[in-house]
Amino acid sequence: MKRTKTIRSKIFMLVLLGIVAVLLMAAIGLNTMRMMDGLVDESAWAHQVVAGVNEVKFKQENFLGHVSGANAKQAMDALGAVQKLLEQAKTHGLDASEFMAQLQAYAKAFEPMSKLSLEVEDAMRKQNVQLTLLTSTLRESVLKAIDNNRNLAVMKGNTPNAGEASLRMVAFEVLEQVERLQLGVVKLLNTRNVAAFRDERDTAYDQITNTTNVLEALAPEVADKNIADGATDAIRQTEKMKVDLDALVDNWLARENLVAQLLKASNEMSRGGQAFLDATRQVIDSTRQHIMWLTLVCAAAVTGLLCLLGLFISRSINRPLTISVNGMGEAASQVAQAASQVASSSQVLAQGSAQQAASLEETSSSLEEMASMTRQNADNAGQANNLMDETKTVVGRANQSMDTLTKAMEQITAASEQTGKIIKTIDEIAFQTNLLALNAAVEAARAGAAGAGFAVV
């Protein structure tokens, strides 16, 4: 009894060790899963940073295409969001100082460029208003007034004023030269050929100066004071237009230089973001390998320890089992002696068995009756089995129908997702079309009268 208790206790210890091993492996697995979840979070965070950089570049392109204070604020807000994300780098064990410096350099390049761009855009609007006013003065106050005086003189049979006729020709030349200069500005904005623009501008300035000198000389010879005042006002507006246009072009060139610096900083920021993502991936891969090796080492250590303990316990169990088996052999010999004594007693029992045979015949008749009842029950059970088979067939058909319905629903879901993607693509094309239309309207507004046809497009 004492040996049996010892064996039981050791077997219990072996089972307990197995449970401990399972718990240790489960703890290692849970720790591995927790660390892997952390790696997934770091990867998602790094991709979120890169997505933020792409958002900054998109807002930048939107601002450069449509200069406005709101678009500039959106770009800076997107940049601020990326900087806030990078502030979490230390919590992820990453060094983002170089990338943060690139973002700060981009912010320093964007702020003066956006400010100057808004100033240039405002100056261009004012320049367009000034050109419109100048052309209106030449057309309404000079050309139209001279034409009205000439028509009135012809109706009265008088000779038109020769000075007004000469003034009309000169005013018309000034109008054409101003419009050509305006087209040159539009061409500069489209081609960015500064050297060609400067040559055209200098030539146009010389022509405008010569023409306005002639216009200034002819103005006193005109009898109509309103026409003379209109010509003088046009000369003053032309000189102011030249000064403002030079300042506008200089600011535009400075803005182009800042844009070039911004694009350089933007490219550096994109490369920095990609480098930061690559560094994050390397850290994640290194940590993942470290986790795998640590898990394997822990599992191997636990397995080896359990094997040693199991070997020790099994050896300690085998020794008392051997002693128990030897004792059982001695007991078996004693049982054999007792069996011979039981055999002699069996003969006596045989005689009693003959007497019981008669009773068995009566019992057999009763068993036959029970057998007939059993067969009847078996027939009923067969009929029940047939009904169950039919029920199983019907249930199988129902399962097949449900599988078909499930596949159809999955196909409908896939088609809905494809439809959603197509609608999203159509929305993106519509958005780009609206952007192109808005850009065309802005260019048409800048072109003035010469862009009327372009505005229709």
VEXDOVEX-792440 format. One line per 4 residues: number of its first residue (from 1); their letters; for each residue y, z, x of C-alpha. Coordinates in steps of 0.2 Angstrom, whole numbers, plus 5000, padded with zeros to 4 digits. Layout:
// residues N
NUM) a) Y,Z,X  ...
// end
This chain:
// residues 457
1) mkrt) 5000,5000,5000  5012,5004,5014  5008,4988,5023  5011,4978,5006
5) ktir) 5028,4987,5005  5032,4982,5023  5028,4964,5020  5038,4963,5003
9) skif) 5053,4970,5012  5052,4958,5026  5050,4943,5013  5065,4950,5004
13) mlvl) 5075,4950,5020  5070,4932,5023  5076,4927,5006  5092,4937,5008
17) lgiv) 5095,4927,5025  5093,4911,5015  5106,4916,5002  5118,4921,5016
21) avll) 5115,4904,5024  5119,4895,5008  5135,4906,5006  5140,4902,5024
25) maai) 5138,4884,5022  5147,4884,5005  5162,4894,5014  5162,4881,5028
29) glnt) 5162,4867,5015  5176,4874,5005  5186,4877,5020  5183,4859,5025
33) mrmm) 5188,4853,5008  5204,4863,5009  5209,4856,5026  5205,4839,5020
37) dglv) 5216,4841,5005  5230,4846,5017  5228,4830,5027  5229,4820,5011
41) desa) 5245,4829,5006  5252,4825,5024  5247,4807,5022  5255,4806,5005
45) wahq) 5271,4814,5012  5272,4802,5026  5270,4787,5015  5284,4794,5003
49) vvag) 5295,4795,5019  5292,4777,5022  5294,4772,5004  5311,4781,5005
53) vnev) 5316,4771,5020  5312,4755,5011  5322,4761,4996  5337,4764,5008
57) kfkq) 5335,4746,5014  5334,4739,4996  5350,4749,4991  5359,4742,5007
61) enfl) 5355,4724,5002  5361,4728,4985  5377,4734,4992  5379,4720,5004
65) ghvs) 5376,4708,4989  5387,4717,4977  5400,4728,4985  5405,4743,4974
69) gana) 5407,4761,4976  5392,4765,4965  5381,4754,4975  5387,4763,4991
73) kqam) 5384,4780,4983  5366,4775,4978  5362,4769,4996  5369,4786,5003
77) dalg) 5359,4796,4990  5343,4787,4995  5346,4791,5013  5350,4809,5009
81) avqk) 5333,4810,5000  5324,4803,5015  5333,4816,5026  5327,4830,5015
85) lleq) 5309,4824,5016  5310,4824,5035  5316,4842,5035  5299,4846,5029
89) akth) 5291,4839,5045  5290,4856,5054  5279,4863,5040  5267,4848,5043
93) glda) 5267,4851,5061  5276,4835,5065  5291,4831,5077  5303,4820,5067
97) sefm) 5318,4823,5078  5319,4805,5085  5317,4798,5067  5330,4810,5061
101) aqlq) 5342,4804,5074  5340,4786,5069  5344,4791,5051  5360,4799,5057
105) ayak) 5364,4784,5067  5361,4773,5052  5372,4784,5041  5386,4784,5054
109) afep) 5385,4764,5054  5384,4763,5035  5399,4774,5031  5413,4764,5040
113) mskl) 5405,4748,5035  5405,4753,5016  5423,4759,5017  5429,4743,5025
117) slev) 5419,4732,5014  5427,4740,4999  5444,4737,5006  5440,4719,5010
121) edam) 5433,4716,4992  5449,4724,4985  5460,4713,4997  5450,4697,4991
125) rkqn) 5454,4701,4973  5472,4704,4977  5472,4688,4987  5465,4678,4972
129) vqlt) 5478,4685,4961  5491,4680,4974  5485,4663,4975  5484,4661,4956
133) llts) 5502,4667,4955  5508,4655,4968  5499,4640,4960  5506,4645,4943
137) tlre) 5524,4646,4951  5522,4629,4958  5514,4621,4943  5525,4629,4929
141) svlk) 5541,4633,4938  5543,4618,4949  5531,4603,4944  5531,4605,4925
145) aidn) 5550,4609,4925  5554,4593,4935  5542,4583,4924  5551,4589,4908
149) nrnl) 5569,4585,4916  5563,4568,4921  5556,4564,4903  5572,4571,4895
153) avmk) 5583,4560,4907  5572,4545,4902  5573,4548,4884  5592,4549,4886
157) gntp) 5593,4533,4896  5599,4543,4912  5593,4541,4929  5581,4555,4935
161) nage) 5587,4566,4948  5582,4559,4965  5582,4577,4973  5570,4583,4960
165) aslr) 5558,4568,4962  5558,4572,4981  5555,4591,4978  5541,4587,4966
169) mvaf) 5532,4577,4979  5534,4591,4992  5529,4605,4980  5513,4595,4975
173) evle) 5509,4594,4994  5511,4612,4996  5500,4615,4981  5486,4604,4988
177) qver) 5488,4612,5005  5486,4630,4998  5471,4625,4988  5463,4617,5003
181) lqlg) 5466,4634,5013  5458,4643,4998  5443,4632,5000  5443,4635,5018
185) vvkl) 5441,4654,5015  5427,4651,5003  5418,4640,5016  5421,4654,5029
189) lntr) 5412,4667,5017  5398,4655,5015  5395,4648,5032  5403,4662,5043
193) nvaa) 5409,4649,5055  5424,4658,5062  5429,4645,5075  5430,4631,5062
197) frde) 5439,4641,5050  5453,4646,5063  5455,4628,5067  5457,4623,5049
201) rdta) 5468,4638,5046  5480,4634,5060  5481,4616,5054  5484,4621,5036
205) ydqi) 5497,4634,5042  5506,4620,5052  5506,4608,5037  5512,4622,5025
209) tntt) 5526,4627,5037  5532,4609,5038  5531,4606,5020  5539,4623,5015
213) nvle) 5553,4619,5027  5556,4602,5018  5554,4611,5001  5567,4624,5007
217) alap) 5579,4610,5013  5578,4601,4996  5580,4616,4985  5599,4617,4986
221) evad) 5600,4598,4981  5592,4601,4964  5604,4603,4950  5592,4614,4939
225) knia) 5594,4632,4946  5578,4637,4938  5568,4624,4948  5577,4629,4964
229) dgat) 5573,4647,4961  5555,4643,4958  5554,4633,4974  5562,4647,4984
233) dair) 5550,4660,4975  5535,4649,4980  5541,4648,4998  5542,4667,4999
237) qtek) 5525,4669,4991  5517,4656,5003  5524,4666,5018  5517,4682,5011
241) mkvd) 5500,4674,5007  5499,4669,5025  5502,4686,5031  5490,4694,5019
245) ldal) 5477,4681,5022  5477,4684,5041  5475,4703,5038  5460,4699,5026
249) vdnw) 5451,4688,5038  5454,4701,5052  5446,4714,5041  5432,4703,5036
253) lare) 5428,4699,5054  5428,4718,5058  5417,4721,5043  5405,4707,5049
257) nlva) 5404,4716,5065  5400,4733,5056  5387,4724,5046  5379,4718,5061
261) qllk) 5378,4735,5068  5372,4742,5052  5358,4729,5052  5353,4734,5069
265) asne) 5353,4752,5064  5343,4748,5049  5330,4739,5060  5329,4753,5071
269) msrg) 5327,4765,5056  5313,4754,5050  5304,4754,5067  5307,4773,5068
273) gqaf) 5299,4775,5051  5284,4764,5055  5282,4774,5072  5283,4790,5062
277) ldat) 5270,4784,5050  5259,4779,5065  5261,4796,5073  5257,4805,5057
281) rqvi) 5241,4795,5055  5236,4799,5073  5239,4817,5069  5229,4816,5053
285) dstr) 5215,4807,5062  5214,4819,5076  5214,4834,5064  5201,4825,5054
289) qhim) 5190,4823,5069  5193,4841,5074  5188,4847,5057  5172,4837,5057
293) wltl) 5167,4844,5074  5171,4861,5069  5161,4860,5053  5146,4852,5063
297) vcaa) 5147,4866,5076  5148,4880,5063  5134,4872,5053  5123,4871,5069
301) avtg) 5127,4889,5074  5122,4896,5057  5106,4885,5056  5101,4890,5073
305) llcl) 5104,4909,5070  5095,4908,5054  5080,4899,5062  5079,4913,5075
309) lglf) 5080,4927,5062  5067,4918,5052  5055,4916,5067  5057,4934,5071
313) isrs) 5053,4939,5053  5039,4928,5051  5030,4935,5067  5033,4952,5060
317) inrp) 5025,4947,5044  5010,4938,5051  5004,4954,5060  5001,4965,5045
321) ltis) 4994,4950,5035  4980,4949,5049  4976,4967,5047  4975,4965,5028
325) vngm) 4964,4950,5029  4951,4960,5040  4951,4974,5028  4948,4962,5013
329) geaa) 4933,4955,5023  4925,4972,5023  4929,4975,5005  4920,4958,5001
333) sqva) 4903,4964,5009  4904,4980,4998  4907,4969,4983  4891,4958,4987
337) qaas) 4880,4974,4987  4888,4979,4970  4884,4961,4964  4865,4963,4967
341) qvas) 4865,4979,4956  4875,4969,4943  4861,4956,4943  4847,4968,4938
345) ssqv) 4858,4974,4924  4860,4956,4918  4841,4954,4914  4843,4968,4902
349) laqg) 4858,4960,4894  4847,4944,4892  4836,4952,4880  4850,4957,4870
353) saqq) 4857,4939,4870  4841,4933,4861  4845,4944,4847  4863,4938,4846
357) aasl) 4857,4919,4845  4853,4921,4827  4871,4927,4824  4877,4912,4834
361) eets) 4869,4899,4822  4879,4907,4807  4894,4906,4818  4891,4887,4822
365) ssle) 4891,4883,4804  4907,4891,4801  4914,4881,4817  4909,4865,4809
369) emas) 4919,4868,4794  4934,4873,4805  4931,4856,4815  4933,4846,4799
373) mtrq) 4949,4855,4795  4955,4852,4813  4951,4833,4811  4962,4832,4795
377) nadn) 4976,4841,4804  4974,4828,4819  4976,4814,4806  4992,4822,4799
381) agqa) 4999,4824,4817  4995,4806,4821  5005,4800,4806  5020,4812,4811
385) nnlm) 5018,4804,4829  5020,4786,4821  5036,4792,4812  5043,4799,4828
389) detk) 5040,4782,4837  5049,4773,4823  5063,4785,4825  5064,4783,4844
393) tvvg) 5065,4764,4841  5080,4766,4830  5089,4778,4841  5086,4766,4856
397) ranq) 5094,4752,4846  5109,4763,4842  5111,4767,4861  5111,4749,4865
401) smdt) 5125,4746,4852  5135,4760,4859  5133,4753,4877  5139,4735,4871
405) ltka) 5154,4744,4862  5158,4753,4878  5158,4737,4889  5169,4729,4877
409) meqi) 5181,4743,4877  5182,4742,4896  5185,4723,4896  5199,4726,4883
413) taas) 5207,4740,4895  5206,4728,4910  5214,4714,4900  5228,4726,4895
417) eqtg) 5231,4731,4913  5232,4713,4918  5245,4710,4904  5255,4725,4910
421) kiik) 5256,4717,4928  5261,4700,4921  5275,4709,4911  5281,4719,4926
425) tide) 5281,4703,4936  5292,4694,4922  5304,4709,4922  5306,4708,4941
429) iafq) 5309,4689,4940  5322,4692,4926  5330,4706,4937  5332,4694,4952
433) tnll) 5338,4680,4940  5352,4692,4934  5356,4696,4952  5358,4678,4956
437) alna) 5368,4674,4941  5380,4689,4945  5382,4683,4963  5386,4665,4957
441) avea) 5399,4672,4945  5407,4682,4960  5407,4667,4971  5415,4657,4956
445) arag) 5428,4670,4954  5432,4669,4973  5433,4650,4972  5446,4650,4958
449) aaga) 5449,4634,4950  5439,4625,4962  5423,4635,4957  5425,4632,4938
453) gfav) 5410,4621,4939  5400,4633,4949  5404,4647,4936  5395,4636,4923
457) v) 5380,4636,4934
// end
